[in-house]
Amino acid sequence: MLRIHDPETDASLDLQIPWTLEEAFRVQLGRHFDAGSHSRLTWEMGGWMAVALYQLVDRDLLPPTGRQWALADRICKALDIDVPMEAYAFRGTMADFIRNNIPAFDAYRESIERSDRQP
């Protein structure tokens, strides 16, 4: 069993992996520390963990998409409002921000279009 621990929340997750792989990882970990923590283990492991986490984490907890950011930026400029701090981190919160403000944004755009059409 391999344990991942988050010191910020003091939460731990026990990973059930094949014992042969667990033993191989322990040897690799020893080599990492024998090298004075200057091996590429942390960089490689961080990259692979990121790939795995993107597959495991609920979609609403992933970072906002580029399209979400582009629309949120237009909404903020038009309505002179700021994106909530939590929306910077989470796709679901950004979607809520957009959904809550899109009616006012659409009304703003319609008023601009009406004023452009008047002589």
N, C-alpha and C positions, 0 to 999 in steps of 0.2 A: 504494500500500500504506500502510495506517495501522497503527501499532504501539502496542500497549498494554503498559505496563511496570509490573511490581509490584516496587517497591524493597525490600520486605520479603524476598522470595524471590529477587530479581534475575532473575526470569523474564519473558520477553517473549512476546507473541503478535502475529503479523503478520496483520492482517485484510485480506483481498482484497475491496475494494469498487470499484464503478464509478469510473473516474478522474474523471468529471465531479462526482460526489458528493464525492470526496476533495478536489478543488480547491475546491468550495464550502465544505467544512468548514474548509479552511485559511484561506480568506477570513474565515469566521465566527470562527475562532480568533484571527486578527489583530485583528478588531474587539473581541473580548473583552479582549485585552491592551491595545489602544489605550484602552479604557475603564477602564484601571487594574485589570483583573480584577474589575470590578464589574458585569458583565452577568449575565444569568440563565443563561448557557451551562452553567456547572458544575451548577447546580441542575437544569436541564432534562435535561442529559445523564445525570446521576446517576439521575434518575427513570426515564428510558428504559432505561438499562443495567440497573437493578434489575428492570424488567419482563422484559427479554431474559434476564437471568441466571436468573430463576425458571423460565423455559422450558428453559434449557440445562443447568443444574446437575442432577446426579443427585438423585433424590428423597431418598435417605438422607442427603444433605448439606444439605438444606434445614433451616430451623429447626423445632423440634418444634411439633406442632399444639396447639391449646387442649385438645382431648380427651386428648392424651398428658400434658400438664401436669396436668390435673385428676386423672387416674388416678395419675400419679407422686406427686402431693401426698398422695393418700389412702394410697398404699403407704408413703411416708416416715413419715407420722404413725402408721400402724398398727404398722410394724416398727421405728420409731425409727432410721431410717437416712437418709443424705443422697444426693441425686442426684449422680452423678459430674460433674465440671466439664465434660467433653467432651459430656455429654448436654444441657447447657444450650444448646449450639450446634447439635447435629446430630440430625435426626429419626431416623436409623438407630441412633445410639448410645442415644437415649432409648427406642426400641423394644426394643433389647437389654436395657436396664435393666429395663423393664417385664416382658419375657418371662422374664428370670432371677429376678425377685422375685414374680411372680404366684402361683406355687404356695404360697409362704409366706404371702402376703397372703390367698389363698383359705382356707388352713388357719386363719389368725387369725380371719377372718370366721366360719368354721364354729364355732370354739370359742366365739366371742361368742354366736352364735345358740343353741348348745347350753346355755350358761350361762343365757341368757334364758328358755329353755323349762323349766328345772328349777325345782321349787317351792321 
